[in-house]
Amino acid sequence: MEKSYKRMLKYFSKNPSFSSWVHFLGGVGVGFILTYPLAGSHPVRWGVAFITVSILGHLWAATQ
């Protein structure tokens, strides 16, 4: 776990734009879930989708 964490931090520090996008998508996902009346008919689906993409981005950065 420690190795993956260090690799992820190293990758994010070298690629700040990727880091920004991953964290932006995670924030959008949380925002959809918190503001469900404004998100349309499927806010939890959209929120979980954005959070999943964010988590996949973190996992991808940990493997680099």
Biopython code that builds the backbone (N, CA, C, O; Angstrom):
import numpy as np
from Bio.PDB.StructureBuilder import StructureBuilder

atoms = [
    (1, "MET", "N", (0.824, -1.188, 0.000)),
    (1, "MET", "CA", (0.000, 0.000, 0.000)),
    (1, "MET", "C", (0.872, 1.256, 0.000)),
    (1, "MET", "O", (0.572, 2.224, -0.700)),
    (2, "GLU", "N", (1.923, 1.240, 0.766)),
    (2, "GLU", "CA", (2.819, 2.403, 0.856)),
    (2, "GLU", "C", (3.483, 2.702, -0.486)),
    (2, "GLU", "O", (3.646, 3.864, -0.858)),
    (3, "LYS", "N", (3.869, 1.643, -1.216)),
    (3, "LYS", "CA", (4.491, 1.846, -2.534)),
    (3, "LYS", "C", (3.520, 2.515, -3.500)),
    (3, "LYS", "O", (3.881, 3.454, -4.209)),
    (4, "SER", "N", (2.292, 2.023, -3.520)),
    (4, "SER", "CA", (1.288, 2.593, -4.421)),
    (4, "SER", "C", (1.020, 4.048, -4.083)),
    (4, "SER", "O", (0.874, 4.883, -4.976)),
    (5, "TYR", "N", (0.956, 4.350, -2.805)),
    (5, "TYR", "CA", (0.704, 5.723, -2.370)),
    (5, "TYR", "C", (1.837, 6.644, -2.829)),
    (5, "TYR", "O", (1.587, 7.742, -3.327)),
    (6, "LYS", "N", (3.065, 6.200, -2.661)),
    (6, "LYS", "CA", (4.211, 7.013, -3.076)),
    (6, "LYS", "C", (4.247, 7.194, -4.586)),
    (6, "LYS", "O", (4.548, 8.284, -5.073)),
    (7, "ARG", "N", (3.943, 6.131, -5.332)),
    (7, "ARG", "CA", (3.915, 6.250, -6.797)),
    (7, "ARG", "C", (2.821, 7.201, -7.248)),
    (7, "ARG", "O", (3.018, 7.987, -8.174)),
    (8, "MET", "N", (1.654, 7.131, -6.587)),
    (8, "MET", "CA", (0.548, 8.006, -6.931)),
    (8, "MET", "C", (0.920, 9.461, -6.671)),
    (8, "MET", "O", (0.668, 10.322, -7.514)),
    (9, "LEU", "N", (1.513, 9.746, -5.519)),
    (9, "LEU", "CA", (1.925, 11.112, -5.212)),
    (9, "LEU", "C", (2.976, 11.608, -6.200)),
    (9, "LEU", "O", (2.940, 12.764, -6.621)),
    (10, "LYS", "N", (3.896, 10.748, -6.562)),
    (10, "LYS", "CA", (4.939, 11.131, -7.521)),
    (10, "LYS", "C", (4.322, 11.441, -8.885)),
    (10, "LYS", "O", (4.693, 12.425, -9.525)),
    (11, "TYR", "N", (3.378, 10.601, -9.331)),
    (11, "TYR", "CA", (2.740, 10.827, -10.625)),
    (11, "TYR", "C", (1.917, 12.107, -10.616)),
    (11, "TYR", "O", (1.974, 12.895, -11.560)),
    (12, "PHE", "N", (1.150, 12.314, -9.547)),
    (12, "PHE", "CA", (0.329, 13.523, -9.464)),
    (12, "PHE", "C", (1.194, 14.779, -9.407)),
    (12, "PHE", "O", (0.821, 15.809, -9.968)),
    (13, "SER", "N", (2.333, 14.709, -8.744)),
    (13, "SER", "CA", (3.191, 15.893, -8.669)),
    (13, "SER", "C", (3.825, 16.209, -10.017)),
    (13, "SER", "O", (4.089, 17.373, -10.317)),
    (14, "LYS", "N", (4.072, 15.193, -10.831)),
    (14, "LYS", "CA", (4.644, 15.417, -12.165)),
    (14, "LYS", "C", (3.582, 15.799, -13.191)),
    (14, "LYS", "O", (3.909, 16.407, -14.210)),
    (15, "ASN", "N", (2.333, 15.459, -12.949)),
    (15, "ASN", "CA", (1.228, 15.717, -13.884)),
    (15, "ASN", "C", (0.090, 16.445, -13.176)),
    (15, "ASN", "O", (-0.943, 15.841, -12.886)),
    (16, "PRO", "N", (0.266, 17.730, -12.896)),
    (16, "PRO", "CA", (-0.769, 18.441, -12.137)),
    (16, "PRO", "C", (-2.102, 18.565, -12.879)),
    (16, "PRO", "O", (-3.152, 18.636, -12.241)),
    (17, "SER", "N", (-2.080, 18.591, -14.197)),
    (17, "SER", "CA", (-3.350, 18.703, -14.915)),
    (17, "SER", "C", (-4.170, 17.420, -14.777)),
    (17, "SER", "O", (-5.390, 17.482, -14.631)),
    (18, "PHE", "N", (-3.516, 16.267, -14.822)),
    (18, "PHE", "CA", (-4.230, 15.003, -14.607)),
    (18, "PHE", "C", (-4.792, 14.961, -13.189)),
    (18, "PHE", "O", (-5.930, 14.543, -12.975)),
    (19, "SER", "N", (-3.996, 15.391, -12.236)),
    (19, "SER", "CA", (-4.446, 15.437, -10.848)),
    (19, "SER", "C", (-5.667, 16.342, -10.704)),
    (19, "SER", "O", (-6.622, 16.007, -10.003)),
    (20, "SER", "N", (-5.623, 17.477, -11.368)),
    (20, "SER", "CA", (-6.755, 18.407, -11.303)),
    (20, "SER", "C", (-8.019, 17.769, -11.850)),
    (20, "SER", "O", (-9.085, 17.881, -11.243)),
    (21, "TRP", "N", (-7.911, 17.107, -12.983)),
    (21, "TRP", "CA", (-9.099, 16.488, -13.588)),
    (21, "TRP", "C", (-9.662, 15.373, -12.724)),
    (21, "TRP", "O", (-10.876, 15.263, -12.555)),
    (22, "VAL", "N", (-8.779, 14.547, -12.177)),
    (22, "VAL", "CA", (-9.243, 13.433, -11.344)),
    (22, "VAL", "C", (-9.990, 13.961, -10.123)),
    (22, "VAL", "O", (-11.056, 13.453, -9.777)),
    (23, "HIS", "N", (-9.441, 14.960, -9.483)),
    (23, "HIS", "CA", (-10.077, 15.489, -8.285)),
    (23, "HIS", "C", (-11.309, 16.329, -8.622)),
    (23, "HIS", "O", (-12.261, 16.366, -7.843)),
    (24, "PHE", "N", (-11.300, 16.994, -9.756)),
    (24, "PHE", "CA", (-12.485, 17.727, -10.213)),
    (24, "PHE", "C", (-13.651, 16.770, -10.446)),
    (24, "PHE", "O", (-14.773, 17.044, -10.020)),
    (25, "LEU", "N", (-13.391, 15.643, -11.122)),
    (25, "LEU", "CA", (-14.449, 14.667, -11.386)),
    (25, "LEU", "C", (-14.990, 14.069, -10.091)),
    (25, "LEU", "O", (-16.192, 13.832, -9.967)),
    (26, "GLY", "N", (-14.108, 13.827, -9.135)),
    (26, "GLY", "CA", (-14.572, 13.337, -7.838)),
    (26, "GLY", "C", (-15.468, 14.350, -7.153)),
    (26, "GLY", "O", (-16.485, 13.985, -6.563)),
    (27, "GLY", "N", (-15.099, 15.620, -7.227)),
    (27, "GLY", "CA", (-15.922, 16.679, -6.640)),
    (27, "GLY", "C", (-17.267, 16.821, -7.318)),
    (27, "GLY", "O", (-18.279, 17.059, -6.659)),
    (28, "VAL", "N", (-17.283, 16.676, -8.633)),
    (28, "VAL", "CA", (-18.553, 16.729, -9.362)),
    (28, "VAL", "C", (-19.455, 15.576, -8.926)),
    (28, "VAL", "O", (-20.660, 15.756, -8.752)),
    (29, "GLY", "N", (-18.871, 14.397, -8.751)),
    (29, "GLY", "CA", (-19.650, 13.240, -8.304)),
    (29, "GLY", "C", (-20.255, 13.457, -6.932)),
    (29, "GLY", "O", (-21.430, 13.160, -6.715)),
    (30, "VAL", "N", (-19.462, 13.972, -6.005)),
    (30, "VAL", "CA", (-19.971, 14.258, -4.669)),
    (30, "VAL", "C", (-21.042, 15.347, -4.745)),
    (30, "VAL", "O", (-22.049, 15.283, -4.040)),
    (31, "GLY", "N", (-20.821, 16.338, -5.595)),
    (31, "GLY", "CA", (-21.806, 17.407, -5.756)),
    (31, "GLY", "C", (-23.131, 16.898, -6.281)),
    (31, "GLY", "O", (-24.186, 17.325, -5.814)),
    (32, "PHE", "N", (-23.093, 15.988, -7.250)),
    (32, "PHE", "CA", (-24.334, 15.404, -7.761)),
    (32, "PHE", "C", (-25.101, 14.689, -6.656)),
    (32, "PHE", "O", (-26.321, 14.820, -6.554)),
    (33, "ILE", "N", (-24.388, 13.940, -5.836)),
    (33, "ILE", "CA", (-25.060, 13.189, -4.784)),
    (33, "ILE", "C", (-25.636, 14.126, -3.718)),
    (33, "ILE", "O", (-26.728, 13.881, -3.205)),
    (34, "LEU", "N", (-24.913, 15.191, -3.385)),
    (34, "LEU", "CA", (-25.384, 16.113, -2.344)),
    (34, "LEU", "C", (-26.529, 17.006, -2.811)),
    (34, "LEU", "O", (-27.379, 17.397, -2.011)),
    (35, "THR", "N", (-26.554, 17.329, -4.097)),
    (35, "THR", "CA", (-27.589, 18.241, -4.610)),
    (35, "THR", "C", (-28.551, 17.486, -5.511)),
    (35, "THR", "O", (-28.867, 17.949, -6.607)),
    (36, "TYR", "N", (-29.010, 16.349, -5.068)),
    (36, "TYR", "CA", (-29.812, 15.463, -5.904)),
    (36, "TYR", "C", (-31.029, 16.106, -6.546)),
    (36, "TYR", "O", (-31.387, 15.684, -7.645)),
    (37, "PRO", "N", (-31.695, 17.087, -5.957)),
    (37, "PRO", "CA", (-32.870, 17.644, -6.657)),
    (37, "PRO", "C", (-32.496, 18.385, -7.946)),
    (37, "PRO", "O", (-33.323, 18.503, -8.850)),
    (38, "LEU", "N", (-31.283, 18.872, -8.037)),
    (38, "LEU", "CA", (-30.865, 19.647, -9.209)),
    (38, "LEU", "C", (-30.266, 18.792, -10.313)),
    (38, "LEU", "O", (-30.058, 19.287, -11.420)),
    (39, "ALA", "N", (-29.986, 17.533, -10.045)),
    (39, "ALA", "CA", (-29.234, 16.706, -10.980)),
    (39, "ALA", "C", (-30.096, 15.946, -11.969)),
    (39, "ALA", "O", (-29.565, 15.176, -12.769)),
    (40, "GLY", "N", (-31.378, 16.131, -11.943)),
    (40, "GLY", "CA", (-32.231, 15.426, -12.889)),
    (40, "GLY", "C", (-32.774, 14.140, -12.317)),
    (40, "GLY", "O", (-32.949, 13.999, -11.106)),
    (41, "SER", "N", (-33.039, 13.202, -13.210)),
    (41, "SER", "CA", (-33.745, 11.995, -12.790)),
    (41, "SER", "C", (-32.860, 10.931, -12.151)),
    (41, "SER", "O", (-33.379, 10.063, -11.448)),
    (42, "HIS", "N", (-31.559, 10.961, -12.363)),
    (42, "HIS", "CA", (-30.682, 9.907, -11.835)),
    (42, "HIS", "C", (-29.434, 10.494, -11.181)),
    (42, "HIS", "O", (-28.327, 10.262, -11.668)),
    (43, "PRO", "N", (-29.582, 11.241, -10.101)),
    (43, "PRO", "CA", (-28.407, 11.894, -9.508)),
    (43, "PRO", "C", (-27.415, 10.919, -8.894)),
    (43, "PRO", "O", (-26.208, 11.147, -8.964)),
    (44, "VAL", "N", (-27.900, 9.838, -8.295)),
    (44, "VAL", "CA", (-26.975, 8.895, -7.667)),
    (44, "VAL", "C", (-26.171, 8.160, -8.728)),
    (44, "VAL", "O", (-24.977, 7.923, -8.547)),
    (45, "ARG", "N", (-26.809, 7.801, -9.824)),
    (45, "ARG", "CA", (-26.076, 7.155, -10.920)),
    (45, "ARG", "C", (-24.973, 8.057, -11.445)),
    (45, "ARG", "O", (-23.836, 7.621, -11.626)),
    (46, "TRP", "N", (-25.316, 9.327, -11.690)),
    (46, "TRP", "CA", (-24.303, 10.262, -12.192)),
    (46, "TRP", "C", (-23.205, 10.485, -11.163)),
    (46, "TRP", "O", (-22.024, 10.521, -11.507)),
    (47, "GLY", "N", (-23.591, 10.632, -9.911)),
    (47, "GLY", "CA", (-22.599, 10.834, -8.860)),
    (47, "GLY", "C", (-21.655, 9.663, -8.729)),
    (47, "GLY", "O", (-20.441, 9.842, -8.639)),
    (48, "VAL", "N", (-22.210, 8.461, -8.719)),
    (48, "VAL", "CA", (-21.376, 7.261, -8.613)),
    (48, "VAL", "C", (-20.504, 7.104, -9.861)),
    (48, "VAL", "O", (-19.362, 6.655, -9.759)),
    (49, "ALA", "N", (-21.014, 7.459, -11.014)),
    (49, "ALA", "CA", (-20.223, 7.367, -12.248)),
    (49, "ALA", "C", (-19.014, 8.293, -12.184)),
    (49, "ALA", "O", (-17.902, 7.879, -12.512)),
    (50, "PHE", "N", (-19.219, 9.546, -11.765)),
    (50, "PHE", "CA", (-18.102, 10.484, -11.673)),
    (50, "PHE", "C", (-17.101, 10.062, -10.607)),
    (50, "PHE", "O", (-15.893, 10.161, -10.818)),
    (51, "ILE", "N", (-17.586, 9.598, -9.476)),
    (51, "ILE", "CA", (-16.686, 9.140, -8.415)),
    (51, "ILE", "C", (-15.910, 7.911, -8.863)),
    (51, "ILE", "O", (-14.731, 7.778, -8.534)),
    (52, "THR", "N", (-16.547, 7.010, -9.607)),
    (52, "THR", "CA", (-15.857, 5.829, -10.125)),
    (52, "THR", "C", (-14.736, 6.216, -11.078)),
    (52, "THR", "O", (-13.644, 5.651, -11.017)),
    (53, "VAL", "N", (-14.998, 7.169, -11.951)),
    (53, "VAL", "CA", (-13.947, 7.638, -12.867)),
    (53, "VAL", "C", (-12.792, 8.254, -12.072)),
    (53, "VAL", "O", (-11.626, 8.054, -12.410)),
    (54, "SER", "N", (-13.116, 8.990, -11.033)),
    (54, "SER", "CA", (-12.082, 9.579, -10.192)),
    (54, "SER", "C", (-11.243, 8.510, -9.492)),
    (54, "SER", "O", (-10.018, 8.612, -9.439)),
    (55, "ILE", "N", (-11.899, 7.501, -8.963)),
    (55, "ILE", "CA", (-11.168, 6.413, -8.295)),
    (55, "ILE", "C", (-10.311, 5.652, -9.296)),
    (55, "ILE", "O", (-9.177, 5.289, -8.985)),
    (56, "LEU", "N", (-10.834, 5.407, -10.490)),
    (56, "LEU", "CA", (-10.032, 4.741, -11.518)),
    (56, "LEU", "C", (-8.816, 5.579, -11.892)),
    (56, "LEU", "O", (-7.743, 5.034, -12.149)),
    (57, "GLY", "N", (-8.975, 6.889, -11.923)),
    (57, "GLY", "CA", (-7.830, 7.758, -12.175)),
    (57, "GLY", "C", (-6.779, 7.649, -11.091)),
    (57, "GLY", "O", (-5.583, 7.660, -11.379)),
    (58, "HIS", "N", (-7.215, 7.545, -9.848)),
    (58, "HIS", "CA", (-6.263, 7.359, -8.753)),
    (58, "HIS", "C", (-5.548, 6.005, -8.863)),
    (58, "HIS", "O", (-4.340, 5.914, -8.646)),
    (59, "LEU", "N", (-6.297, 4.976, -9.196)),
    (59, "LEU", "CA", (-5.679, 3.658, -9.341)),
    (59, "LEU", "C", (-4.694, 3.632, -10.499)),
    (59, "LEU", "O", (-3.633, 3.014, -10.404)),
    (60, "TRP", "N", (-5.040, 4.299, -11.584)),
    (60, "TRP", "CA", (-4.134, 4.348, -12.729)),
    (60, "TRP", "C", (-2.858, 5.094, -12.359)),
    (60, "TRP", "O", (-1.764, 4.675, -12.736)),
    (61, "ALA", "N", (-2.991, 6.189, -11.628)),
    (61, "ALA", "CA", (-1.805, 6.947, -11.201)),
    (61, "ALA", "C", (-0.948, 6.114, -10.256)),
    (61, "ALA", "O", (0.276, 6.252, -10.256)),
    (62, "ALA", "N", (-1.563, 5.257, -9.457)),
    (62, "ALA", "CA", (-0.795, 4.431, -8.527)),
    (62, "ALA", "C", (0.008, 3.366, -9.245)),
    (62, "ALA", "O", (0.989, 2.865, -8.696)),
    (63, "THR", "N", (-0.380, 3.008, -10.458)),
    (63, "THR", "CA", (0.362, 1.984, -11.192)),
    (63, "THR", "C", (1.481, 2.581, -12.044)),
    (63, "THR", "O", (2.301, 1.843, -12.591)),
    (64, "GLN", "N", (1.522, 3.868, -12.158)),
    (64, "GLN", "CA", (2.547, 4.506, -13.010)),
    (64, "GLN", "C", (3.862, 4.677, -12.281)),
    (64, "GLN", "O", (4.822, 5.194, -12.853)),
]
sb = StructureBuilder()
sb.init_structure("model")
sb.init_model(0)
sb.init_chain("A")
sb.init_seg("    ")
for serial, (resi, resn, name, xyz) in enumerate(atoms, 1):
    if name == "N":
        sb.init_residue(resn, " ", resi, " ")
    sb.init_atom(name, np.array(xyz, "f"), 0.0, 1.0, " ", f" {name:<3s}", serial, name[0])
structure = sb.get_structure()
